[in-house]
């Protein structure tokens, strides 16, 4: 199993692809597929049949998965950074390689 450096709740920026430059919060991470869903990025239109939840049916706009390699974590100042790991006492923490701050 691969270890991903982006987790649910992180603020990320899209660094490649059609949605380059957009920023958002990670809503879900699919570790096996190496993909994540980012809030407001990669919106797709899904055609839904009428059901008990939506009796009307119709076209729903929702976020689709985007590859982790196209995402970069943002620091508290809003700049992109790579992620490193270090031990603080007996706890392993993620830190920003650009600003050296703990995430």
C-alpha positions as CSV (number, residue, x, y, z in Angstrom):
1,X,0.0,0.0,0.0
2,X,1.3,3.4,-0.9
3,X,1.7,6.3,1.5
4,X,0.1,9.5,0.3
5,X,1.3,12.9,1.6
6,X,-2.1,14.6,1.1
7,X,-4.9,13.9,3.6
8,X,-8.6,14.8,3.9
9,X,-9.0,18.4,5.1
10,X,-5.7,19.7,3.6
11,X,-5.8,22.8,1.5
12,X,-4.3,22.1,-1.9
13,X,-3.6,23.8,-5.2
14,X,-3.9,22.2,-8.7
15,X,-0.5,22.4,-10.3
16,X,-1.2,20.6,-13.6
17,X,-4.1,19.8,-16.0
18,X,-7.3,21.6,-17.0
19,X,-7.9,23.1,-13.6
20,X,-4.4,24.4,-13.0
21,X,-4.3,27.3,-10.5
22,X,-7.5,26.4,-8.6
23,X,-7.3,25.9,-4.9
24,X,-9.6,24.0,-2.5
25,X,-10.0,21.7,0.4
26,X,-9.6,17.9,0.0
27,X,-12.9,16.2,0.7
28,X,-12.0,12.6,0.1
29,X,-8.8,10.7,-0.7
30,X,-8.9,7.3,-2.5
31,X,-5.6,5.7,-1.6
32,X,-5.9,2.6,-3.9
33,X,-6.6,4.8,-7.0
34,X,-4.1,7.5,-6.0
35,X,-6.8,10.2,-6.4
36,X,-8.6,12.8,-4.4
37,X,-11.7,14.9,-4.6
38,X,-11.1,18.6,-4.1
39,X,-13.9,21.1,-3.2
40,X,-15.0,23.1,-6.3
41,X,-12.4,21.5,-8.7
42,X,-13.0,19.2,-11.6
43,X,-16.8,19.7,-11.6
44,X,-18.7,17.2,-13.8
45,X,-22.4,17.0,-14.7
46,X,-24.1,13.8,-13.6
47,X,-27.4,12.8,-15.0
48,X,-29.6,11.3,-12.3
49,X,-32.8,9.2,-12.6
50,X,-35.7,10.2,-10.4
51,X,-35.5,8.4,-7.0
52,X,-36.8,8.6,-3.5
53,X,-34.0,11.1,-2.6
54,X,-34.5,13.3,-5.7
55,X,-38.0,12.7,-7.1
56,X,-37.3,15.2,-9.9
57,X,-34.1,13.7,-11.2
58,X,-32.1,15.8,-13.6
59,X,-28.5,17.0,-14.0
60,X,-26.4,17.3,-10.8
61,X,-23.0,19.1,-10.8
62,X,-20.5,17.4,-8.5
63,X,-16.7,17.1,-8.0
64,X,-14.8,14.3,-9.7
65,X,-11.6,12.6,-8.7
66,X,-8.3,14.3,-9.6
67,X,-4.9,12.6,-9.5
68,X,-2.7,13.3,-6.4
69,X,0.3,14.0,-8.7
70,X,-1.6,17.1,-10.0
71,X,-2.0,18.5,-6.4
72,X,0.4,20.4,-4.2
73,X,-0.1,21.2,-0.5
74,X,-0.4,24.9,0.5
75,X,1.3,26.4,3.6
76,X,-0.5,28.7,6.0
77,X,0.8,31.7,3.9
78,X,-0.8,30.2,0.7
79,X,2.3,29.0,-1.1
80,X,2.8,25.5,-2.6
81,X,5.2,23.2,-0.8
82,X,6.4,19.6,-0.7
83,X,5.8,17.5,2.4
84,X,8.4,15.9,4.6
85,X,8.2,13.8,7.8
86,X,10.1,14.2,11.0
87,X,10.0,13.0,14.6
88,X,9.0,15.5,17.3
89,X,9.6,13.8,20.5
90,X,8.0,10.4,20.0
91,X,5.4,11.6,17.4
92,X,5.8,11.6,13.6
93,X,4.6,14.8,12.1
94,X,4.3,16.2,8.6
95,X,6.1,19.5,7.8
96,X,6.4,21.9,4.9
97,X,9.8,21.6,3.2
98,X,9.6,25.3,2.1
99,X,8.8,27.0,5.4
100,X,9.8,24.2,7.8
101,X,6.5,24.6,9.7
102,X,4.5,21.6,11.0
103,X,1.3,20.9,9.1
